[in-house]
Amino acid sequence: MQSDTDAALARRIQNGDEAAFALLVERYQDRIFRLAKGMLYNAGGAEDAAQEVFLRAYTGLGRFRFGSSVYTWLFSTLRNVCRECNRRDARAPLALDREPSDDLADPSRHAIASERLEQVMQRVRELPARQRDVVLLRIFEGLSVSETAKVLRCREGTVKVHLHRAMKVLKSLGDAEAVEIT
Amino acid sequence: MTTQDPIDQDLIDAYRSDAAPAGFAARLTRAAVAQAQARSNPLKWALPAIASIALVVAVVWNYPNDATRQQLPRMEVSFSALPSALPTLSSSKTLAVPSIAALATIPSIPTLDLTMPEYGRIKSQANQLRTPKLPN
């Protein structure tokens, strides 16, 4: 069953197959969860956001026309959910110096890398949405340029440009931080 | 990736080690199925719809019909000050207000076989009476 393609799973879900939905969730839950953490200003809401994405997928897959991949469709839903959450959180702003989430602050779990990761993710979240998405998909999720372009529904050249600009910003922020520390 | 890069392999590994909480898929599947069943349950949406239709029917059914409406208190306007020559709309020289029926009789005035100038005069008098002047 695990060998089912996404499209086959989607068709089974459209026919009311709950097991197929469970398989789809298992296949993408980690990626969606991590991406939600990278997109949300309040990373603690990632689980709720991921849950909302899959719930929308379950009710909305009936209208899925297979014009794109299921992952692209899930990613678009995630982007919408995170945008809504961020808008809501912007109305009731969190403290500017956000605490790292419990998971990442756990000292027993490669603490140093986690701490650095949280700092970098904080900068990634502050990038323009398109650049942020490119960094998350291309660098962190390891998608190829063409896969990233497909998911973001843009040209490969656009992905490269966004990636270049994002890395430039991240590097300059990192350098500035290093100077501040010294 | 070089060590100069703001995002190195250690960071990427730390990122990818993060995963959804245990049991997430099972919980989510149960929630999704329950939500879908709740939506497909006809009683959830049919009962309020039937109740509102029944309410509308009851209101329309009990709405006062013509017979009961005539029993409502009415204000009478006297036309006793009318010149006797003026044809009145009823023998009692009274007009029920509001009375669509009385207004509907106005077009029947030409059947009195009046000449047109005479009809015009009567009509203008009737209009004056119908629009009472406010006291200064």
Interface residues (C-beta under 8 A of the other chain):
Chain A: E18 F21 A22 V25 E26 Q29 D30 I32 F33 R34 K37 E47 A50 Q51 F54 L55 Y58 T59 D103 L104 R109 H110 A113 S114 R116 L117 V120 M121 R123 V135 I139 F140 G142 M167 L170 K171 L173 G174
Chain B: Q4 D5 P6 I7 D10 L11 I12 D13 A14 Y15 R16 S17 D18 A19 A20 P21 F24 A25 A26 L28 T29 A31 A32 V33 Q35 A36 R39
